[in-house]
Amino acid sequence: MNPKYPIYIISKSRWESRLTSKALEKMNVPYHIIVESQEYDNYASVIDKKKILILPQEYKDNYDTFWKDDDKRTGSGPARNFVWDHSMKNGHKWHWVLDDNISSFRRLHHNLKIKVGSGTIFKCAEDFTERYENVVISGFNYDYFCKGEDKLPPYVPNTRIYSCLFIRNDIPYRWRGRYNEDTDLSLRILKDGLCTIQFNAFLQDKTPTQQMGGGNTDELYQEGTHNKSQMLVDMHPDVTTLVHKFNRVHHHVDYRPFKKN
């Protein structure tokens, strides 16, 4: 079984590692990968050209970075907006958008995190999500947030969705912000009374932030994590604070106001 809706990978400067691409290839799951024009040849040397889409420059030129400053960096938001439009133009009601540093996908079953070999978990997540009119984003939790000894529910409603998102196309939002754009999108949705689903039953084995070269690690996070956390506090001061954890400055979001969405 494969997903009903298209999967897009957002990638930059990771044609050599291309973890998510390799994982989906092993699972025989179809996908498109979005790259910038100057890196097309590098990606085309290792990935089927039919799977590669080039990010149009206008998406970077017109992107809302949130902070109005002289910094020309945009992060991955422009590519995320492009795939949203691309999926709609091709007649799809939903789309998947994935980071490029996911090495595998897993099924959590009786506290065992079992690596999967097909796209079935994507299809199951789609079927479950589409049961509900007010759920507009769902996604897989991180493998390292689900410890084998913990008692975990199969899913958690109304929280942030990171790195592997299943998005309904007709909602009136687009990506914004140079940093933490996935948390910002989740919060805007939750503040409007809509719902999200974070699956624990299905997991992504993602490389933690700043531990892999390329992507936002090279473009944004060499400066540390203060700016990325501060931007989210500026975006959502009512539910977000600055904290120090995981040996770095981080943000803490209080999702309790949305428990009853």
C-alpha positions as CSV (number, residue, x, y, z in Angstrom):
1,M,0.0,0.0,0.0
2,N,1.1,3.5,-0.8
3,P,-0.2,6.9,0.2
4,K,-3.2,8.3,-1.6
5,Y,-1.7,11.8,-1.7
6,P,1.6,13.1,-2.9
7,I,4.8,13.2,-0.8
8,Y,7.3,16.0,-1.1
9,I,10.8,16.2,0.4
10,I,12.3,19.6,1.0
11,S,16.1,19.4,0.5
12,K,19.1,21.6,0.3
13,S,22.8,20.7,0.1
14,R,22.1,17.1,1.0
15,W,22.3,15.2,-2.3
16,E,25.0,13.0,-0.8
17,S,23.2,12.0,2.3
18,R,19.6,12.3,1.1
19,L,18.3,10.2,4.0
20,T,14.6,10.6,3.4
21,S,14.9,10.0,-0.3
22,K,16.8,6.7,0.4
23,A,14.3,5.6,2.9
24,L,11.3,6.2,0.6
25,E,13.2,4.4,-2.3
26,K,13.7,1.3,-0.1
27,M,9.9,1.4,0.7
28,N,9.0,1.9,-2.9
29,V,7.0,5.0,-2.0
30,P,6.7,7.6,-4.8
31,Y,7.8,11.2,-4.0
32,H,9.0,14.5,-5.4
33,I,12.1,16.3,-4.0
34,I,12.3,20.1,-4.1
35,V,15.7,21.6,-4.7
36,E,17.1,25.0,-5.6
37,S,18.2,25.6,-9.2
38,Q,21.9,25.9,-8.5
39,E,21.9,22.4,-6.9
40,Y,19.8,20.6,-9.5
41,D,22.7,18.9,-11.3
42,N,24.0,17.5,-8.0
43,Y,20.7,16.0,-7.2
44,A,20.0,14.8,-10.7
45,S,23.3,12.8,-10.6
46,V,21.9,10.6,-7.8
47,I,18.1,10.8,-8.1
48,D,15.7,10.1,-11.0
49,K,15.2,13.5,-12.7
50,K,11.4,12.8,-12.9
51,K,11.3,13.1,-9.1
52,I,13.0,16.4,-8.9
53,L,11.2,19.8,-8.8
54,I,13.1,23.1,-8.9
55,L,11.9,25.8,-6.5
56,P,10.8,28.9,-8.5
57,Q,12.7,32.0,-7.4
58,E,9.5,34.0,-6.9
59,Y,8.6,31.9,-3.8
60,K,11.8,33.1,-2.1
61,D,11.3,36.6,-3.3
62,N,7.8,36.9,-2.0
63,Y,8.2,34.9,1.2
64,D,7.1,36.3,4.6
65,T,10.2,35.9,6.9
66,F,8.2,37.5,9.7
67,W,11.1,39.6,11.0
68,K,11.6,42.6,8.8
69,D,15.4,42.9,8.6
70,D,18.3,42.9,6.1
71,D,18.8,39.1,6.4
72,K,18.0,37.6,3.0
73,R,17.9,34.0,4.3
74,T,14.4,32.4,4.1
75,G,14.8,28.9,5.5
76,S,12.7,26.2,3.9
77,G,9.3,28.0,4.0
78,P,9.3,29.0,0.3
79,A,9.8,25.4,-0.8
80,R,7.0,24.4,1.5
81,N,4.6,26.9,0.0
82,F,5.6,25.8,-3.5
83,V,4.7,22.2,-2.8
84,W,1.4,23.3,-1.3
85,D,0.5,25.1,-4.5
86,H,1.9,22.3,-6.7
87,S,-0.3,19.7,-5.0
88,M,-3.4,21.9,-5.4
89,K,-2.6,22.6,-9.1
90,N,-2.5,18.8,-9.6
91,G,-6.0,18.4,-8.0
92,H,-5.0,17.0,-4.6
93,K,-7.0,17.7,-1.4
94,W,-4.0,16.9,0.9
95,H,-0.2,16.6,0.6
96,W,2.7,15.3,2.6
97,V,5.8,17.5,3.2
98,L,8.9,15.9,4.7
99,D,12.3,17.1,5.9
100,D,15.3,15.6,4.1
101,N,17.0,14.0,7.2
102,I,14.7,11.1,8.1
103,S,16.5,7.8,7.9
104,S,13.6,5.4,8.3
105,F,9.9,5.1,9.4
106,R,8.7,2.9,12.2
107,R,5.6,1.3,13.6
108,L,5.3,1.4,17.4
109,H,3.7,-1.9,18.5
110,H,3.9,-3.4,22.0
111,N,6.7,-0.9,22.8
112,L,8.8,-2.2,19.8
113,K,9.7,0.4,17.2
114,I,9.7,-1.7,14.1
115,K,11.2,-0.4,10.9
116,V,8.6,-0.5,8.1
117,G,9.2,-1.6,4.5
118,S,6.3,-0.1,2.7
119,G,4.2,3.0,2.5
120,T,1.3,1.5,4.5
121,I,1.8,3.8,7.5
122,F,1.3,6.8,5.3
123,K,-2.0,5.3,3.9
124,C,-3.2,4.4,7.4
125,A,-2.5,7.9,8.7
126,E,-4.3,9.4,5.8
127,D,-7.4,7.2,6.4
128,F,-7.5,8.0,10.1
129,T,-7.0,11.8,9.6
130,E,-9.7,12.1,6.9
131,R,-12.3,10.7,9.3
132,Y,-12.5,14.1,11.0
133,E,-13.7,17.3,9.5
134,N,-11.8,19.6,11.9
135,V,-8.4,17.8,11.7
136,V,-6.3,19.7,9.2
137,I,-2.8,18.5,9.9
138,S,-1.4,15.3,11.2
139,G,2.1,13.7,11.2
140,F,4.5,11.2,12.8
141,N,6.2,11.8,16.1
142,Y,10.0,11.6,16.4
143,D,11.4,8.1,17.2
144,Y,13.5,9.5,20.1
145,F,10.5,11.1,21.8
146,C,8.9,7.7,22.2
147,K,10.9,5.6,24.6
148,G,10.4,1.8,24.6
149,E,9.7,1.7,28.4
150,D,7.0,4.4,28.3
151,K,3.3,3.9,28.2
152,L,2.2,5.8,25.1
153,P,-1.2,6.5,23.5
154,P,-1.4,5.8,19.7
155,Y,-1.8,9.5,19.0
156,V,-1.8,12.9,20.7
157,P,-4.4,15.5,19.6
158,N,-3.8,19.2,19.4
159,T,0.0,19.6,19.6
160,R,2.8,20.6,17.2
161,I,3.6,18.6,14.1
162,Y,7.2,18.5,13.1
163,S,9.2,17.5,10.0
164,C,6.7,15.0,8.5
165,L,3.3,16.7,8.0
166,F,0.1,15.7,6.3
167,I,-1.7,18.9,5.4
168,R,-5.2,19.6,4.1
169,N,-4.9,22.0,1.1
170,D,-8.0,24.1,1.5
171,I,-7.1,25.7,4.9
172,P,-6.4,29.4,4.7
173,Y,-2.8,29.4,5.8
174,R,0.7,29.4,4.2
175,W,4.1,28.9,5.7
176,R,5.9,32.0,7.1
177,G,8.9,32.7,9.2
178,R,12.7,32.1,8.8
179,Y,12.7,29.6,11.7
180,N,10.3,27.2,13.4
181,E,7.8,27.5,10.7
182,D,6.2,24.1,11.5
183,T,5.5,25.1,15.1
184,D,4.1,28.5,13.9
185,L,1.7,26.8,11.4
186,S,0.5,24.3,14.1
187,L,-0.2,27.2,16.5
188,R,-2.1,29.3,14.1
189,I,-4.3,26.3,13.3
190,L,-4.9,25.5,16.9
191,K,-5.6,29.1,17.9
192,D,-8.4,29.1,15.3
193,G,-10.0,26.1,17.0
194,L,-9.0,23.5,14.5
195,C,-7.2,20.2,15.4
196,T,-4.0,18.3,14.8
197,I,-3.0,14.7,15.3
198,Q,0.5,13.6,16.2
199,F,0.9,9.8,15.7
200,N,2.9,7.7,18.2
201,A,1.8,4.6,16.4
202,F,3.8,5.7,13.4
203,L,7.2,7.3,13.9
204,Q,10.0,9.0,12.0
205,D,13.6,8.3,12.7
206,K,14.9,11.8,12.2
207,T,18.4,13.2,12.8
208,P,18.2,15.8,15.6
209,T,18.6,19.5,14.9
210,Q,22.1,20.6,14.2
211,Q,23.6,17.1,14.0
212,M,23.8,16.9,10.2
213,G,25.3,19.2,7.7
214,G,23.4,20.8,4.9
215,G,19.8,22.1,5.0
216,N,19.0,24.6,7.8
217,T,22.0,23.5,9.8
218,D,24.3,25.2,7.3
219,E,22.0,28.0,6.3
220,L,20.5,29.1,9.7
221,Y,21.8,27.2,12.7
222,Q,25.5,27.9,12.6
223,E,24.5,31.0,14.6
224,G,23.0,28.9,17.4
225,T,19.4,28.5,18.3
226,H,18.6,31.7,20.1
227,N,17.2,33.5,17.0
228,K,15.0,30.5,16.0
229,S,13.5,30.3,19.5
230,Q,13.2,34.1,19.9
231,M,11.2,34.4,16.6
232,L,8.7,31.9,17.9
233,V,8.3,33.8,21.1
234,D,7.7,37.0,19.1
235,M,5.2,35.2,16.9
236,H,3.3,33.6,19.8
237,P,4.1,35.4,23.1
238,D,0.9,34.2,24.7
239,V,1.9,30.5,24.8
240,T,5.7,30.5,24.2
241,T,8.7,31.2,26.4
242,L,12.5,30.9,26.1
243,V,14.1,28.1,28.1
244,H,17.5,26.3,28.2
245,K,17.3,22.6,27.6
246,F,19.0,20.0,25.4
247,N,22.2,22.0,26.1
248,R,21.0,25.0,24.2
249,V,18.5,27.8,24.1
250,H,15.1,26.4,23.1
251,H,11.5,27.5,23.1
252,H,8.8,26.0,25.3
253,V,5.2,26.1,24.0
254,D,2.2,25.6,26.3
255,Y,-0.3,23.5,24.3
256,R,-2.8,23.2,27.3
257,P,-5.1,26.0,25.9
258,F,-5.9,23.8,22.9
259,K,-6.6,20.5,24.7
260,K,-10.4,20.9,24.2
261,N,-10.3,21.9,20.6
